[in-house]
Amino acid sequence: MVETRIIHPLHNRADLEAPVVFVEGKGAILLDSEGREYIDGLSSLWNVNLGHGRRELADAAADQMRRLAYASAYSGYTNEPAERLAKRLIEISYPNMSAVYFTTGGAETNETAFKVARYYWRRQGQPTKTKIISRIHGYHGLTLAAMSATGIPTFHTMFQPLVPGFVHIVPSYPYRYPGSMAEALEEAIVREGPETVAAFIAEPVIGAGGVIPPTPDYFPKIRTICDKYNVLFIADEIITGFGRTGRWFALGHWGVEPDLVSFAKGVTSAYLPLGGVIVSSQIHGVIHEAPPTERFMHAATYSGHPTCCAVGLKTLEIYENENLIFRAAPLGKRLLDGLQQLRDLPVVGDVRGFGLMCGIELVEDQSTKKPAIGLGAKVLAEAKKRGLLTRVRVGQGGEHPIGDTLCVAPPLVVTEEQIDHIVRRLGESIAVAARQP
Ligand SMILES: Cc1ncc(COP(=O)(O)O)c(C=O)c1O
C-alpha cells in the first residue's frame, strides 16, 4: 500500500494498493512513474481535449501570471482575459446568449445555474418557481445541490437526504425505453405544478452516466415543453461543449437553443480549473436591470480568474487553428464503427456514440438485456494491463436498469492509429474479462 494522505475523489482503500502515479503526458498518451505508457481513453476526466504536454497553454498561463496572476472580478472590477473570454464564449455558443458568469468547475457551475434560475423567477414576481427537474442517469457534479440533480443513486447513498425540490425523470435512452421520452418532462411539470418548477437540466448526451445520446426529436420536444410551462432549460454541456460532438456546443445538432449553458472541462482543456454559465439575453437583462435591493448576491473568490481565463482563450484559439472541433465527427465515426464490431461478444448489449464519445453497455444476456454488474471493473483492469485507461459507469438493476457501461472519449488530438489501438485493446479486454469467474 502506497501511503497516501489524500482523501481521493471516490476514495476507496481497495483501489489504493497500487495506485498509478502519473508523471508526464504527450498528446493522447500518459506515462506513469514506472515508465509505463497508457492511451488516455477518456481524455482523463473528459477534459484534456487538446491532449497533454501543450507548451502554448503553459506559456499563456506564465505570461498572464507574470503580468497579473489574479485580481478580484467582484462588481466594480474586471480584467481583460475574463472579458475577452466571455465575448468569445458568447460568439461560439448559441445566438440567444449574452453574458457569462465564471466558476472554477462543473459542480459549482450547475449550483450557479440553479441559483440563476431561482433568481430569475423571483425577480419576475414568481418566487415559488424553485424546483429543478433532472434525469435519471444524468451526472451534474457532487456538491449538495448538484448531487441532488445527479440521477445516479450510488452517489446519493451515503449522503442522504437530497436537497428538497429536485425531481428526476427518465431520460431519452433508446436501448431501454421506446420513443423519445420527452413526455416524461411534461408529466413531471404538470404533476409538480408549473408554478413550482424553475428549470430543467440535461446533458445533450449523457456522459458519465453511460454515454446515452437522445433520439433526434427529444430536445426539440423538450424546448417546446419548457416554453409551454415557462420552465428554463439548462444545457449541461460540461462534457459536450468544446468540440466533443463535432460542434462547439451540442444542441445545435437538433436546432435547439437553451436558456443557460453550463460549461467547464474543455474550456481550458483541463490545464487550469475553469467553468461557467452562459446565459440568454433575457436572463442577462433581468440580472443587469435589478435594483440594488435585489442585486445578484452570488459570488466566489476565483470567478473571472485572469490566469484561468487567459488559458481558456488560448485553448479556444488552438481548437480553431487546428480545426479540432470538426475533427471529432470523423474520428468519432472511426471509433464507433470499430466498437460496433464488438457486438459479436455475447456480453456486449449496446454500442452507442455521438461525436468523439462512445459507450459500450455490458449485459448478462443480449436478448433479456439483463445488466452485467461487476464485469466493467474487470474490463478496466484488463485494459489497464494493455495500456488503455478509461472509466466505467457502474450498472444497476431495479426500476431503471443499466449494465456496466465502458466510456470512451479520447482527446480530440488522438490519432487514427491510437483509435484502432483503443478498439483492439478494449475488445481483447472484454473477451478476457468475460471468461473470468
Ligand atoms: C455533465 C457534467 N456536469 C457536471 C460535472 C461536474 O464537474 P466537476 O467534477 O468539475 O464538479 C461533470 C463532471 O464529470 C459532468 O460530466
Ligand as a Chemical Component Dictionary entry (heavy atoms), coordinates in Angstrom:
data_LIG
# 
_chem_comp.id                   LIG 
_chem_comp.type                 NON-POLYMER 
_chem_comp.pdbx_formal_charge   0 
_chem_comp.three_letter_code    LIG 
# 
loop_
_chem_comp_atom.comp_id 
_chem_comp_atom.atom_id 
_chem_comp_atom.alt_atom_id 
_chem_comp_atom.type_symbol 
_chem_comp_atom.charge 
_chem_comp_atom.model_Cartn_x 
_chem_comp_atom.model_Cartn_y 
_chem_comp_atom.model_Cartn_z 
_chem_comp_atom.pdbx_ordinal 
LIG C1 C1 C 0 -22.001 16.792 -17.400 1  
LIG C2 C2 C 0 -21.243 17.102 -16.150 2  
LIG N1 N1 N 0 -21.704 18.026 -15.320 3  
LIG C3 C3 C 0 -21.049 18.344 -14.196 4  
LIG C4 C4 C 0 -19.873 17.712 -13.842 5  
LIG C5 C5 C 0 -19.184 18.076 -12.566 6  
LIG O1 O1 O 0 -17.977 18.701 -12.809 7  
LIG P1 P1 P 0 -16.854 18.801 -11.643 8  
LIG O2 O2 O 0 -16.356 17.409 -11.436 9  
LIG O3 O3 O 0 -15.842 19.736 -12.245 10 
LIG O4 O4 O 0 -17.538 19.355 -10.450 11 
LIG C6 C6 C 0 -19.355 16.741 -14.689 12 
LIG C7 C7 C 0 -18.108 16.022 -14.345 13 
LIG O5 O5 O 0 -17.798 14.990 -14.886 14 
LIG C8 C8 C 0 -20.069 16.409 -15.858 15 
LIG O6 O6 O 0 -19.622 15.449 -16.675 16 
# 
loop_
_chem_comp_bond.comp_id 
_chem_comp_bond.atom_id_1 
_chem_comp_bond.atom_id_2 
_chem_comp_bond.value_order 
_chem_comp_bond.pdbx_ordinal 
LIG C1 C2 SING 1  
LIG C2 N1 SING 2  
LIG C2 C8 DOUB 3  
LIG N1 C3 DOUB 4  
LIG C3 C4 SING 5  
LIG C4 C5 SING 6  
LIG C4 C6 DOUB 7  
LIG C5 O1 SING 8  
LIG O1 P1 SING 9  
LIG P1 O2 DOUB 10 
LIG P1 O3 SING 11 
LIG P1 O4 SING 12 
LIG C6 C7 SING 13 
LIG C6 C8 SING 14 
LIG C7 O5 DOUB 15 
LIG C8 O6 SING 16 
# 
